[in-house]
Amino acid sequence: MEKQPGNCHLLTQWHDVYNQIKPDVLFMLHRPIGGMAKLNETKPIEEDDVYQQHVRMISWYLKQDKLLKIYIQHALPRCLTYCVGYINKWILAENKPLRFAGDRFTIHNEKWERIRFEHLVKMKM
């Protein structure tokens, strides 16, 4: 299991949960905070510490006997802090449904993580 820096620690040991349930199909929501760290694009992706951590995590699951398939939902954009209040104000002021707001309430900070994830998906294990 990966060590978390500083005061950031895992409250749930997902390997333990997996070992208790032993599913044949695994659905993961994957958006690590560390993955948003800037990526040095001048170096090979394999030298990136965060990417290496992702590889170790996925590799552990792939080594499990009963697991047939992993589905990963990844890198969902983040909403502004207190976005519900901003959204409600916008809806009242514009008198339009939220679908017309576009992505004005979204923080697009997942660029580096998306690059790492695209390489992870291409990886042969």
Phi, psi and omega per residue, in radians:
M1 nan 2.423 -3.102
E2 -1.234 2.486 3.029
K3 -1.428 2.427 3.125
Q4 -1.721 2.432 -3.093
P5 -1.245 2.580 3.006
G6 0.951 -2.314 -3.093
N7 -1.478 -0.013 -3.115
C8 -1.493 2.000 3.136
H9 -2.372 2.756 -3.128
L10 -1.392 2.290 3.077
L11 -1.537 -0.408 -3.141
T12 -2.128 2.246 3.067
Q13 -1.572 1.697 -3.011
W14 -1.155 -0.483 3.070
H15 -1.119 -0.699 3.112
D16 -1.131 -0.739 3.114
V17 -1.074 -0.807 3.125
Y18 -1.021 -0.801 -3.103
N19 -1.125 -0.506 3.090
Q20 -1.303 -0.684 -3.055
I21 -1.560 -0.706 -3.098
K22 0.876 1.059 3.141
P23 -1.290 2.767 3.043
D24 -1.601 -0.321 3.059
V25 -2.238 2.347 -3.089
L26 -2.105 2.244 3.045
F27 -1.894 2.187 -3.109
M28 -2.119 2.414 2.912
L29 -1.754 2.046 -2.963
H30 -2.202 1.883 3.040
R31 -2.591 1.384 -3.130
P32 -1.289 2.437 3.110
I33 -1.081 -0.720 -3.141
G34 -1.059 -0.462 -3.123
G35 -1.173 -0.303 3.137
M36 -1.477 -0.071 3.109
A37 -1.105 2.585 -3.106
K38 -1.029 2.434 -3.140
L39 -1.780 2.280 3.074
N40 -1.415 1.761 -3.052
E41 -1.338 -0.077 3.089
T42 -1.451 -0.275 3.123
K43 -1.778 2.735 3.042
P44 -1.094 2.523 -3.112
I45 -1.023 -0.533 -3.123
E46 -1.123 -0.314 3.115
E47 -1.575 -0.091 -3.122
D48 -1.348 2.213 -3.099
D49 -1.057 -0.738 -3.113
V50 -1.159 -0.746 3.102
Y51 -1.067 -0.744 3.113
Q52 -1.055 -0.671 3.098
Q53 -1.132 -0.732 3.093
H54 -1.054 -0.770 -3.134
V55 -1.071 -0.769 3.125
R56 -1.075 -0.720 -3.131
M57 -1.119 -0.893 -3.120
I58 -1.128 -0.684 -3.137
S59 -1.048 -0.693 3.128
W60 -1.033 -0.827 -3.134
Y61 -1.137 -0.689 -3.119
L62 -1.157 -0.386 3.127
K63 -1.424 -0.134 -3.098
Q64 -1.300 2.393 -3.018
D65 -1.038 -0.837 -2.972
K66 -1.515 -0.186 -3.050
L67 -1.340 2.093 -3.112
L68 -1.696 -0.577 -3.012
K69 -2.657 2.512 3.036
I70 -2.122 2.225 3.020
Y71 -1.935 2.257 -3.103
I72 -2.115 2.100 2.986
Q73 -1.604 2.183 -2.902
H74 -2.377 2.640 2.939
A75 0.900 0.893 3.065
L76 -1.208 2.344 3.090
P77 -1.083 2.721 -3.073
R78 -1.773 2.569 3.095
C79 -1.527 2.629 3.053
L80 -0.971 2.635 3.052
T81 -1.047 2.357 -3.090
Y82 1.069 0.566 -3.038
C83 -1.111 -0.505 -3.127
V84 -1.052 -0.733 3.092
G85 -1.099 -0.772 3.104
Y86 -1.097 -0.715 -3.139
I87 -1.115 -0.796 3.128
N88 -1.059 -0.755 3.113
K89 -1.084 -0.734 -3.139
W90 -1.104 -0.793 -3.135
I91 -1.057 -0.758 3.137
L92 -1.178 -0.734 -3.105
A93 -1.230 -0.716 -3.077
E94 -1.542 -0.354 -3.095
N95 0.958 0.782 3.141
K96 -2.329 2.709 3.044
P97 -1.165 2.742 -3.097
L98 -1.023 -0.529 -3.107
R99 -1.031 -0.358 3.117
F100 -1.491 -0.081 -3.122
A101 -1.344 -0.281 -3.100
G102 1.152 -2.423 -3.133
D103 -1.948 0.487 -3.107
R104 -1.091 -0.336 -3.134
F105 -1.803 0.175 -3.062
T106 -1.838 2.401 3.024
I107 -1.727 2.054 3.138
H108 -1.654 1.448 -3.115
N109 -2.036 0.399 -3.047
E110 -1.820 0.219 -3.053
K111 -0.936 -0.903 -3.063
W112 -1.185 -0.669 3.138
E113 -1.171 -0.649 3.099
R114 -1.105 -0.687 3.097
I115 -1.085 -0.812 3.125
R116 -1.063 -0.759 -3.082
F117 -1.153 -0.695 3.115
E118 -1.049 -0.672 3.091
H119 -1.234 -0.634 3.126
L120 -1.099 -0.718 -3.141
V121 -1.139 -0.624 -3.125
K122 -1.342 -0.285 -3.053
M123 -1.088 2.410 3.096
K124 -1.681 2.178 3.104
M125 -2.180 nan nan
